[in-house]
Amino acid sequence: MTRPLYVIKVGSATLDREGIYKEIADVAARGARVLLVAGGATGIERHYAAIGRPMPTLRLTNGDEVRYCPPEEMDHLVDAYERVTLPAVEAGLRAQGLKVFTAVAARGGLVVGRPNRPLKALSAEGRPLVVRDHRAGVPTDTDTGTLTTLLDAYDVVCLSPPVADRDGAGALNVDADVLAAVLAVALDADHLRLVTGTAGLLTDPSDPAATLRDAHPGDGARYAGGRMRQKVRAAELALAGCGADVAITGPHTMGEPSGWTRFWRTREPAADLALLTRAVCVPSVSGDEAELAAYLVAWCRERGIEARVDPAGNLVASRGTGSRKLLLLGHLDTVPHRWPAEWRDGELWGRGSVDAKGCLAAFLQVLADAELPEDGHLLVVGAVEEEISSSKGAFHVRDNYAADAVVIGEPSGSGKLTLGYFGLFKLAVTASVASGHSAGLDAVSAPDRLTHVLGEIRASVLAQAPDALSAVIDIRCEPGRERSRAHGILNFRVPPGADLEALRAAALRHAGDGVVIEALRATPGHKGGRSNPLAKSFTRAFAQAGTAPRFVVKKGTSDMNTLATTWHDVPMVAYGPGDSALDHTDEERIGDEEYRAARALLGDAVNRWFALADGSGR
């Protein structure tokens, strides 16, 4: 499972607060890699006071005052970080039980930059002057290989300004927010947090509650003043350079989304497409669903919908408390290899737009608008880890959220209804042979042995289930001094009704003589009928929309299969917008009219199910 990367910039005033270290520890505890960028204003002031040295400043022509960094000051600036700021950060993080690496970014050329042009300033008498020895610049390049190694080895890597001069002329002071943005782009971070002392970007600096909740490129400059201008600049640099989820957070915290200004790379073409757009903009590769779940919880609560994150990490949102429960089960996670979301010619391009954030966004909008009777209960769950073999979220749903009927959120296309899915039979196969030279007479290598036995297993399983589909989805080799091994994963998609115990027995017959076979997963296929109230509700909704639907059983596997292992008599269908042929591809995109059509039809079907179930027969 891919470990997400957070780049978190924390200002020096916030670093004095113990709570921020607990928040960083919580992020690391979710399995994320954390790159912390430390601001240093407070530490620099303390260091200069401790050594009794006045801190030089410059007054710019626009009236701003900045720290003056001629060459003779740079050693003192580095000392301030290495003797004051970074030791304090390390102590705070180690107190949380974290393994920490800290360094000034200039050390070893971890980050290099280019100097700024000469600076226009004012003399003490107010006369204009040009300052040519100010050692300030902008970061341009990072040693991504070394940083990646460090991020894999430590719980938290903490860097601070200055950076190395690419021309070798000594250290360069840089803005820490911009440094964080450049690192986020270089390392393709999933999340960038710029923690500040206010509740995000304020539209009215005199009102601490005037948070600008959402900003697109160009929006923030209207409200940013002073140091906040650099944070907005950094946020927009990151948006332009990568697909990260970017927010300015505070005051002095990442923990309260009501104090966030979230930056969105692409603007939705209409208000009813905002939820879809923003869900796709928040990366949520399997194992990294927490930020999307939190965003959707906040969206629900703003609309008076009860919402929470359950112990499995699932989003759970509901309306009504009646005895008749309809479950809409989508999933939060996506496969890896995301890219920045973008609206193009009426289509939203981005990882998860089809599989399956379009479905989940439609579920939540239907939840907000549904006509619920007094005895109705509509529950929406966004499950975690659907895209990996654990299906952790779906198993938690199966064991905790019993329902009378279920709609699975998977892309069927607005004109189709999925009645069932093939099951999944997954095997791990290891073949080992005595190590030896491959040029030997009649030599059989471990990969030779593995490929031969995989073919035998495939033939035996397909003899039991001729309609099954099979694929080898992973092979790796492990040379050894005495024995060499080759490992493979063999996947079967098996039709509803296939005898999984017979398939298991057919596969395991090939174990022995250096071959080890383990059944990783055996989830049966499932197919529902068209005559139950849920299917009828969709059929009538299709008719109302003037659509002649197609009813399909898909060769893939979904969370429907997991629920069906114990929910034997519960009607289930799968429905959602998008072309499933685009799942997991670099062409993944969803059209605005396709999304709207599916959302409207789903809403009608949900209302009809509650009406049919209460006997009104609408």
C-alpha positions as CSV (number, residue, x, y, z in Angstrom):
1,M,0.0,0.0,0.0
2,T,1.4,3.4,-1.0
3,R,2.3,5.6,1.9
4,P,1.0,9.2,1.4
5,L,3.3,12.2,1.8
6,Y,2.4,15.2,3.8
7,V,4.5,18.4,3.6
8,I,3.7,20.5,6.6
9,K,5.0,24.0,7.1
10,V,4.8,25.3,10.6
11,G,5.6,28.8,11.6
12,S,7.9,29.5,14.5
13,A,5.1,30.8,16.8
14,T,3.2,27.6,16.3
15,L,6.3,25.5,17.0
16,D,6.2,26.8,20.5
17,R,2.8,25.0,21.0
18,E,2.9,21.4,22.2
19,G,-0.4,20.6,20.4
20,I,1.1,20.8,16.9
21,Y,3.5,18.0,17.7
22,K,0.6,15.7,18.7
23,E,-1.1,16.6,15.4
24,I,2.0,15.7,13.4
25,A,2.3,12.4,15.4
26,D,-1.3,11.6,14.5
27,V,-0.6,12.1,10.8
28,A,2.5,9.8,11.1
29,A,0.4,7.2,13.0
30,R,-1.9,6.9,10.0
31,G,1.1,5.6,8.0
32,A,2.0,8.8,6.2
33,R,5.4,10.0,5.5
34,V,5.9,13.5,6.9
35,L,8.2,16.3,5.7
36,L,8.0,19.2,8.1
37,V,9.3,22.6,7.1
38,A,10.1,24.8,10.1
39,G,9.8,28.5,10.2
40,G,12.4,30.4,12.1
41,A,11.5,34.0,13.0
42,T,11.1,33.4,16.7
43,G,14.2,31.2,16.9
44,I,16.2,33.8,15.1
45,E,15.1,36.5,17.5
46,R,16.0,34.3,20.4
47,H,19.4,33.4,19.0
48,Y,20.3,37.0,18.2
49,A,19.2,38.1,21.7
50,A,21.3,35.3,23.3
51,I,24.5,36.3,21.5
52,G,23.8,40.0,22.0
53,R,23.8,40.8,18.3
54,P,21.4,43.4,16.7
55,M,19.3,41.9,14.0
56,P,19.7,44.0,10.8
57,T,16.6,44.9,8.8
58,L,15.7,46.7,5.6
59,R,12.7,48.9,4.8
60,L,11.4,48.2,1.3
61,T,10.0,50.8,-1.0
62,N,6.5,49.5,-0.3
63,G,6.9,50.1,3.4
64,D,7.5,46.4,4.4
65,E,10.4,45.6,6.7
66,V,12.4,42.5,6.1
67,R,15.4,40.8,7.7
68,Y,18.6,41.9,6.1
69,C,20.9,39.0,5.2
70,P,24.3,40.2,4.0
71,P,27.0,37.5,3.8
72,E,28.3,38.2,7.3
73,E,24.9,37.3,8.8
74,M,24.4,34.0,7.1
75,D,26.4,31.9,9.6
76,H,24.4,33.4,12.4
77,L,21.1,32.6,10.6
78,V,22.2,29.0,10.2
79,D,23.2,28.9,13.8
80,A,19.8,30.1,14.9
81,Y,18.1,27.2,13.1
82,E,20.7,24.6,14.2
83,R,21.0,25.7,17.8
84,V,17.5,26.9,18.6
85,T,14.7,26.0,16.1
86,L,15.6,22.5,15.0
87,P,16.6,21.2,18.4
88,A,13.3,22.4,19.8
89,V,11.4,20.7,16.9
90,E,13.3,17.5,17.4
91,A,12.6,17.5,21.2
92,G,8.9,18.1,20.6
93,L,8.6,15.3,18.1
94,R,10.7,12.8,20.1
95,A,8.4,13.5,23.0
96,Q,5.7,12.0,20.9
97,G,7.7,8.9,20.3
98,L,8.8,9.7,16.8
99,K,12.0,9.0,15.0
100,V,13.2,12.4,13.6
101,F,15.8,13.7,11.2
102,T,16.4,17.5,11.2
103,A,18.6,19.6,9.0
104,V,19.0,23.0,7.5
105,A,18.1,22.5,3.8
106,A,21.5,23.8,2.6
107,R,23.3,20.9,4.3
108,G,24.5,18.5,1.7
109,G,22.7,20.4,-1.0
110,L,19.3,18.9,0.0
111,V,17.7,22.0,-1.5
112,V,19.5,24.6,-3.7
113,G,18.3,27.9,-5.0
114,R,19.1,31.0,-7.0
115,P,19.7,34.5,-5.6
116,N,17.1,37.2,-6.0
117,R,17.9,40.3,-8.0
118,P,19.2,43.3,-6.2
119,L,16.7,44.7,-3.7
120,K,15.2,48.2,-3.9
121,A,15.0,49.6,-0.3
122,L,15.0,52.9,1.6
123,S,17.9,54.3,3.6
124,A,17.3,55.5,7.2
125,E,16.8,58.9,5.8
126,G,14.2,57.6,3.4
127,R,16.3,57.8,0.2
128,P,16.0,55.0,-2.3
129,L,18.9,52.6,-2.6
130,V,19.8,49.3,-4.2
131,V,21.0,46.5,-2.0
132,R,23.2,44.1,-3.8
133,D,24.5,41.9,-1.0
134,H,21.2,40.6,0.4
135,R,21.6,36.8,0.5
136,A,18.0,35.9,-0.2
137,G,16.6,33.8,-3.0
138,V,14.1,31.2,-4.1
139,P,14.5,27.4,-3.9
140,T,14.8,25.8,-7.3
141,D,16.0,22.2,-7.0
142,T,15.9,19.4,-4.5
143,D,17.8,16.2,-3.9
144,T,14.6,14.0,-4.2
145,G,16.6,10.7,-4.0
146,T,18.1,11.5,-0.6
147,L,14.9,13.0,0.7
148,T,12.9,10.0,-0.3
149,T,15.4,7.7,1.4
150,L,15.2,9.8,4.6
151,L,11.4,9.9,4.5
152,D,11.3,6.1,4.3
153,A,13.8,5.8,7.2
154,Y,12.3,8.3,9.6
155,D,8.8,9.1,11.0
156,V,9.4,12.8,10.4
157,V,12.0,14.6,8.3
158,C,12.3,18.3,9.3
159,L,14.0,20.9,7.1
160,S,14.4,24.6,7.5
161,P,15.9,27.5,5.5
162,P,18.5,28.5,4.3
163,V,19.2,26.6,1.1
164,A,22.4,26.2,-0.8
165,D,23.3,28.6,-3.6
166,R,23.3,26.8,-6.9
167,D,26.4,28.8,-7.9
168,G,28.3,27.8,-4.8
169,A,28.3,31.2,-3.2
170,G,27.1,30.2,0.2
171,A,23.7,29.8,1.9
172,L,20.6,31.7,0.7
173,N,17.7,32.6,3.0
174,V,14.4,31.6,1.5
175,D,10.8,31.9,2.5
176,A,9.8,28.8,4.4
177,D,6.3,28.6,2.9
178,V,7.7,28.8,-0.6
179,L,10.3,26.1,0.4
180,A,7.5,23.9,1.5
181,A,5.7,24.4,-1.8
182,V,8.8,23.6,-3.8
183,L,9.4,20.4,-1.8
184,A,5.7,19.4,-2.3
185,V,6.0,19.8,-6.1
186,A,9.4,18.0,-6.3
187,L,8.3,15.1,-4.2
188,D,4.7,15.0,-5.6
189,A,3.2,15.3,-2.2
190,D,-0.4,14.2,-1.5
191,H,-1.1,17.0,1.0
192,L,0.4,20.4,1.8
193,R,-0.5,22.2,5.0
194,L,0.7,25.7,5.7
195,V,0.0,26.2,9.4
196,T,-0.4,29.8,10.6
197,G,-1.6,31.8,13.6
198,T,-5.0,32.7,12.1
199,A,-8.0,30.6,11.1
200,G,-6.7,30.3,7.5
201,L,-6.9,33.3,5.2
202,L,-9.2,35.9,6.5
203,T,-11.4,38.1,4.3
204,D,-11.5,40.7,7.1
205,P,-8.2,40.8,9.1
206,S,-10.1,42.5,12.0
207,D,-12.5,39.5,12.3
208,P,-10.8,36.3,13.5
209,A,-13.8,34.2,12.3
210,A,-13.8,35.6,8.7
211,T,-12.2,32.6,7.1
212,L,-12.2,32.3,3.4
213,R,-13.1,28.6,3.2
214,D,-12.4,27.9,-0.5
215,A,-10.0,29.6,-2.9
216,H,-9.1,29.1,-6.5
217,P,-6.0,30.5,-8.2
218,G,-6.1,34.2,-8.0
219,D,-8.7,34.4,-5.3
220,G,-6.4,34.7,-2.3
221,A,-4.4,37.7,-3.4
222,R,-7.5,39.9,-2.8
223,Y,-7.4,39.2,0.9
224,A,-3.7,38.5,1.7
225,G,-1.5,41.1,3.3
226,G,1.9,41.0,5.0
227,R,3.3,37.5,5.6
228,M,0.0,35.9,4.4
229,R,0.9,36.9,0.8
230,Q,3.8,34.4,0.8
231,K,1.5,31.7,2.1
232,V,-1.0,32.3,-0.7
233,R,1.9,32.4,-3.2
234,A,3.2,29.1,-1.8
235,A,-0.3,27.5,-2.0
236,E,-0.7,28.5,-5.6
237,L,2.8,27.4,-6.6
238,A,1.9,23.9,-5.2
239,L,-1.4,23.9,-7.0
240,A,0.2,24.7,-10.3
241,G,3.0,22.2,-9.9
242,C,1.3,19.0,-8.6
243,G,-2.0,17.5,-7.6
244,A,-1.7,18.0,-3.9
245,D,-4.5,18.8,-1.5
246,V,-3.5,22.3,-0.3
247,A,-4.7,24.3,2.7
248,I,-3.7,27.2,4.9
249,T,-4.7,26.0,8.4
250,G,-5.0,27.5,11.9
251,P,-5.0,29.1,14.3
252,H,-1.8,27.2,15.2
253,T,-3.5,23.9,14.3
254,M,-4.3,21.4,11.5
255,G,-7.1,19.9,13.5
256,E,-10.1,22.1,12.9
257,P,-11.2,22.3,9.2
258,S,-13.5,25.3,10.1
259,G,-10.2,27.2,10.4
260,W,-8.9,26.2,7.0
261,T,-8.7,27.9,3.6
262,R,-8.6,25.1,1.1
263,F,-7.2,25.8,-2.3
264,W,-8.7,24.2,-5.4
265,R,-6.9,23.8,-8.7
266,T,-9.9,23.6,-10.9
267,R,-13.2,25.6,-10.6
268,E,-16.4,23.7,-11.0
269,P,-18.5,24.9,-14.0
270,A,-21.7,25.0,-11.9
271,A,-22.6,24.9,-8.2
272,D,-24.2,21.5,-8.3
273,L,-20.8,20.1,-9.5
274,A,-18.8,21.5,-6.6
275,L,-18.9,18.4,-4.4
276,L,-17.9,16.1,-7.2
277,T,-15.0,18.4,-8.2
278,R,-13.7,18.8,-4.8
279,A,-13.9,15.1,-3.9
280,V,-11.8,14.4,-7.0
281,C,-9.3,17.1,-6.0
282,V,-8.5,15.5,-2.6
283,P,-6.1,12.6,-3.1
284,S,-7.4,9.4,-1.5
285,V,-5.3,6.5,-2.6
286,S,-6.0,3.4,-0.5
287,G,-4.7,4.0,3.0
288,D,-4.9,7.8,2.6
289,E,-8.7,8.3,2.8
290,A,-8.7,10.4,6.1
291,E,-8.6,13.8,4.5
292,L,-11.4,13.1,2.1
293,A,-13.5,11.5,4.8
294,A,-13.0,14.6,7.0
295,Y,-13.9,17.0,4.1
296,L,-17.1,15.0,3.4
297,V,-18.1,14.9,7.1
298,A,-17.8,18.7,7.2
299,W,-19.9,19.0,3.9
300,C,-22.6,16.9,5.5
301,R,-22.7,18.7,8.8
302,E,-23.0,22.1,7.1
303,R,-26.2,20.8,5.6
304,G,-27.6,19.4,8.8
305,I,-26.8,15.8,8.0
306,E,-25.5,13.6,10.8
307,A,-22.0,12.4,9.8
308,R,-18.9,10.9,11.3
309,V,-15.9,8.7,10.6
310,D,-16.3,5.2,12.1
311,P,-13.5,3.1,13.7
312,A,-12.6,1.6,10.3
313,G,-12.1,5.0,8.8
314,N,-15.3,4.9,6.8
315,L,-17.4,8.0,6.2
316,V,-20.9,7.4,7.7
317,A,-23.7,9.9,6.9
318,S,-27.4,9.4,7.5
319,R,-30.8,10.9,7.6
320,G,-33.9,9.5,9.4
321,T,-34.1,7.0,12.2
322,G,-36.9,4.8,11.0
323,S,-36.9,1.0,10.9
324,R,-36.6,0.7,7.1
325,K,-33.0,1.3,6.1
326,L,-31.6,1.7,2.6
327,L,-27.8,1.7,2.4
328,L,-25.9,3.5,-0.3
329,L,-22.4,2.1,-0.1
330,G,-19.6,3.8,-2.1
331,H,-15.9,4.0,-1.5
332,L,-13.4,6.8,-0.7
333,D,-10.2,5.3,-2.0
334,T,-8.7,5.2,-5.5
335,V,-5.9,3.3,-7.1
336,P,-2.5,5.1,-7.2
337,H,-1.0,7.3,-9.9
338,R,-3.1,10.5,-9.5
339,W,-2.8,13.7,-11.4
340,P,-4.2,17.2,-11.0
341,A,-7.9,17.3,-11.5
342,E,-9.2,19.5,-14.3
343,W,-12.4,20.3,-16.1
344,R,-12.0,20.1,-19.8
345,D,-14.8,20.5,-22.4
346,G,-17.6,19.5,-20.0
347,E,-15.6,16.6,-18.5
348,L,-13.8,16.3,-15.1
349,W,-10.5,14.5,-15.6
350,G,-8.9,13.1,-12.5
351,R,-8.1,9.9,-10.6
352,G,-11.3,8.7,-9.0
353,S,-13.7,10.7,-11.1
354,V,-15.3,7.5,-12.4
355,D,-14.1,4.9,-9.8
356,A,-15.8,5.9,-7.7
357,K,-16.0,9.5,-6.4
358,G,-18.7,10.3,-8.9
359,C,-20.9,7.7,-7.3
360,L,-20.1,8.8,-3.7
361,A,-20.7,12.5,-4.5
362,A,-24.1,11.6,-6.1
363,F,-25.0,9.4,-3.0
364,L,-24.4,12.4,-0.7
365,Q,-26.3,14.8,-2.8
366,V,-29.2,12.4,-3.0
367,L,-29.0,11.9,0.8
368,A,-29.3,15.7,1.2
369,D,-32.4,15.9,-1.0
370,A,-34.2,12.6,-0.5
371,E,-37.9,12.6,0.5
372,L,-37.8,10.3,3.6
373,P,-40.9,9.0,5.3
374,E,-41.1,8.9,9.1
375,D,-40.1,5.3,9.2
376,G,-37.3,5.7,6.7
377,H,-33.6,5.7,7.3
378,L,-31.1,6.5,4.5
379,L,-27.5,5.7,5.2
380,V,-24.5,6.6,3.0
381,V,-21.1,5.0,3.7
382,G,-17.9,5.8,1.9
383,A,-15.7,2.8,2.6
384,V,-12.0,2.6,2.9
385,E,-9.6,0.2,1.1
386,E,-12.1,-1.1,-1.5
387,E,-9.3,-1.0,-4.1
388,I,-7.0,-3.3,-2.2
389,S,-7.6,-6.9,-1.1
390,S,-8.3,-6.0,2.5
391,S,-11.8,-4.5,1.8
392,K,-11.5,-3.3,5.4
393,G,-14.3,-0.8,5.1
394,A,-16.8,-3.2,3.5
395,F,-16.2,-5.9,6.2
396,H,-16.9,-3.3,8.9
397,V,-20.1,-2.3,7.1
398,R,-21.1,-5.9,6.7
399,D,-20.7,-6.6,10.4
400,N,-22.1,-3.3,11.8
401,Y,-24.7,-1.6,9.4
402,A,-27.5,-4.1,8.6
403,A,-29.8,-2.8,6.0
404,D,-33.0,-3.8,4.1
405,A,-31.5,-3.0,0.7
406,V,-28.2,-1.8,-0.7
407,V,-27.1,0.3,-3.7
408,I,-23.3,-0.1,-4.3
409,G,-21.6,2.9,-5.7
410,E,-19.7,1.7,-8.8
411,P,-19.8,3.1,-12.3
412,S,-22.5,1.4,-14.3
413,G,-23.2,4.3,-16.5
414,S,-26.4,6.3,-16.1
415,G,-28.3,3.9,-18.4
416,K,-27.3,0.6,-16.9
417,L,-28.0,-1.3,-13.7
418,T,-25.6,-3.8,-12.3
419,L,-27.3,-6.8,-10.8
420,G,-24.2,-8.7,-9.7
421,Y,-20.4,-9.3,-9.9
422,F,-18.1,-12.2,-10.4
423,G,-16.2,-13.3,-7.3
424,L,-12.5,-13.2,-6.5
425,F,-10.3,-16.2,-6.0
426,K,-6.7,-15.1,-5.3
427,L,-3.7,-17.3,-4.8
428,A,-0.1,-16.7,-3.7
429,V,2.2,-19.2,-5.2
430,T,5.9,-19.7,-4.3
431,A,8.2,-22.1,-6.2
432,S,11.7,-22.8,-4.9
433,V,14.6,-24.8,-6.4
434,A,18.1,-25.5,-5.4
435,S,20.4,-22.6,-6.4
436,G,22.6,-23.3,-9.4
437,H,23.9,-21.9,-12.6
438,S,21.2,-21.5,-15.3
439,A,23.6,-22.9,-17.9
440,G,23.6,-26.3,-16.3
441,L,22.3,-29.3,-18.1
442,D,18.5,-29.5,-17.7
443,A,18.6,-26.6,-15.3
444,V,15.2,-25.4,-14.0
445,S,15.2,-21.9,-12.5
446,A,12.7,-20.8,-9.8
447,P,10.9,-18.6,-12.4
448,D,10.7,-21.6,-14.7
449,R,9.2,-23.7,-12.0
450,L,6.8,-20.9,-11.0
451,T,5.5,-20.3,-14.5
452,H,5.0,-24.0,-15.1
453,V,3.0,-24.5,-11.9
454,L,1.0,-21.4,-12.5
455,G,-0.1,-22.8,-15.8
456,E,-1.1,-26.1,-14.1
457,I,-3.1,-24.4,-11.4
458,R,-4.8,-22.2,-14.0
459,A,-5.8,-25.2,-16.0
460,S,-7.2,-27.1,-13.0
461,V,-9.2,-24.1,-11.7
462,L,-10.6,-23.3,-15.2
463,A,-11.7,-26.9,-15.6
464,Q,-13.9,-26.4,-12.5
465,A,-15.1,-22.9,-13.6
466,P,-14.8,-22.6,-17.4
467,D,-16.3,-19.1,-17.4
468,A,-13.8,-17.7,-14.9
469,L,-11.2,-15.1,-16.0
470,S,-7.6,-15.5,-14.8
471,A,-4.5,-13.3,-14.7
472,V,-1.0,-13.4,-13.1
473,I,-0.9,-10.0,-11.5
474,D,2.5,-10.1,-9.8
475,I,5.8,-12.0,-10.1
476,R,9.0,-11.4,-8.1
477,C,12.2,-13.4,-7.7
478,E,14.3,-14.0,-4.6
479,P,17.7,-15.5,-5.2
480,G,19.2,-17.4,-2.3
481,R,22.5,-19.0,-1.4
482,E,21.1,-22.5,-1.1
483,R,17.6,-22.2,-2.7
484,S,16.1,-19.6,-5.0
485,R,12.5,-18.7,-4.9
486,A,10.0,-17.1,-7.3
487,H,6.7,-15.7,-6.0
488,G,3.5,-15.1,-8.0
489,I,0.0,-13.9,-7.5
490,L,-2.7,-15.6,-9.6
491,N,-6.1,-14.0,-9.7
492,F,-9.3,-15.6,-10.8
493,R,-12.6,-13.8,-11.4
494,V,-15.2,-16.4,-10.8
495,P,-18.9,-16.3,-11.9
496,P,-21.7,-16.4,-9.4
497,G,-22.4,-19.9,-8.3
498,A,-18.9,-21.2,-8.7
499,D,-17.9,-23.7,-6.0
500,L,-15.0,-21.9,-4.2
501,E,-14.1,-25.0,-2.1
502,A,-13.8,-27.1,-5.3
503,L,-11.6,-24.4,-6.8
504,R,-9.4,-24.3,-3.6
505,A,-9.0,-28.1,-3.7
506,A,-8.1,-28.0,-7.4
507,A,-5.4,-25.4,-6.8
508,L,-3.9,-26.9,-3.7
509,R,-3.4,-30.3,-5.4
510,H,-0.4,-28.7,-7.0
511,A,1.3,-27.9,-3.7
512,G,4.4,-29.8,-2.7
513,D,7.8,-30.6,-4.2
514,G,9.0,-27.0,-3.6
515,V,5.7,-25.3,-4.3
516,V,3.7,-23.5,-1.6
517,I,0.2,-22.3,-2.4
518,E,-1.8,-20.0,-0.2
519,A,-5.4,-18.9,-0.8
520,L,-5.3,-15.1,-0.1
521,R,-9.0,-14.5,-0.8
522,A,-12.0,-16.5,-1.8
523,T,-15.0,-14.2,-2.2
524,P,-18.0,-15.7,-4.0
525,G,-19.7,-14.0,-7.0
526,H,-23.2,-12.6,-6.4
527,K,-26.1,-11.9,-8.7
528,G,-29.5,-10.5,-7.7
529,G,-32.8,-10.5,-9.4
530,R,-34.9,-7.9,-11.2
531,S,-38.2,-8.5,-9.3
532,N,-37.4,-7.2,-5.8
533,P,-38.5,-3.7,-4.7
534,L,-35.1,-2.2,-5.2
535,A,-34.6,-3.3,-8.8
536,K,-38.2,-2.3,-9.5
537,S,-37.6,1.1,-8.1
538,F,-34.7,1.6,-10.6
539,T,-36.7,0.1,-13.4
540,R,-39.5,2.7,-12.9
541,A,-37.0,5.5,-12.5
542,F,-35.5,4.5,-15.8
543,A,-39.0,4.5,-17.4
544,Q,-39.7,8.0,-15.9
545,A,-36.4,9.2,-17.4
546,G,-37.3,7.7,-20.8
547,T,-34.3,5.4,-20.7
548,A,-34.4,1.8,-21.8
549,P,-31.9,0.3,-19.3
550,R,-29.4,-2.5,-19.7
551,F,-29.1,-5.0,-16.8
552,V,-25.6,-6.4,-16.4
553,V,-23.4,-8.7,-14.4
554,K,-19.9,-7.4,-14.3
555,K,-16.7,-9.5,-14.5
556,G,-15.0,-7.4,-11.7
557,T,-15.6,-7.6,-8.0
558,S,-17.0,-5.0,-5.7
559,D,-18.0,-4.5,-2.1
560,M,-21.3,-6.1,-3.0
561,N,-19.5,-9.5,-2.9
562,T,-18.2,-8.8,0.6
563,L,-21.7,-8.0,1.9
564,A,-23.2,-10.9,0.2
565,T,-21.1,-13.4,2.1
566,T,-23.5,-13.0,5.1
567,W,-26.3,-10.8,3.8
568,H,-28.0,-13.6,1.9
569,D,-31.5,-12.2,1.5
570,V,-30.8,-8.5,1.1
571,P,-31.5,-7.1,-2.4
572,M,-28.5,-5.4,-3.9
573,V,-27.7,-3.5,-7.1
574,A,-24.8,-1.3,-8.2
575,Y,-25.4,2.0,-9.9
576,G,-23.4,5.1,-10.6
577,P,-22.2,7.6,-13.3
578,G,-19.3,7.0,-15.5
579,D,-17.8,4.6,-18.0
580,S,-16.1,1.7,-16.1
581,A,-13.8,1.1,-19.1
582,L,-12.0,4.2,-17.9
583,D,-11.4,2.8,-14.4
584,H,-7.7,2.8,-13.3
585,T,-6.6,4.4,-16.6
586,D,-4.9,7.7,-17.4
587,E,-8.0,8.6,-19.4
588,E,-10.3,8.6,-16.3
589,R,-12.9,11.3,-16.7
590,I,-16.6,11.9,-16.1
591,G,-19.0,14.2,-18.1
592,D,-21.2,16.8,-16.3
593,E,-24.4,15.6,-18.0
594,E,-23.6,12.0,-17.3
595,Y,-23.1,12.8,-13.7
596,R,-26.3,14.8,-13.5
597,A,-28.4,12.2,-15.2
598,A,-27.2,9.4,-12.9
599,R,-27.7,11.6,-9.8
600,A,-31.3,12.5,-10.8
601,L,-32.2,8.9,-11.6
602,L,-30.7,7.6,-8.4
603,G,-32.6,10.2,-6.4
604,D,-35.9,9.1,-8.1
605,A,-35.1,5.4,-7.5
606,V,-34.4,6.1,-3.8
607,N,-37.6,7.9,-3.3
608,R,-39.5,5.2,-5.1
609,W,-37.9,2.5,-2.9
610,F,-39.2,4.1,0.2
611,A,-42.6,4.6,-1.4
612,L,-42.7,0.9,-2.6
613,A,-41.6,-0.4,0.7
614,D,-44.4,1.4,2.6
615,G,-47.0,0.0,0.2
616,S,-47.9,3.2,-1.7
617,G,-46.6,1.6,-4.9
618,R,-45.6,4.9,-6.6
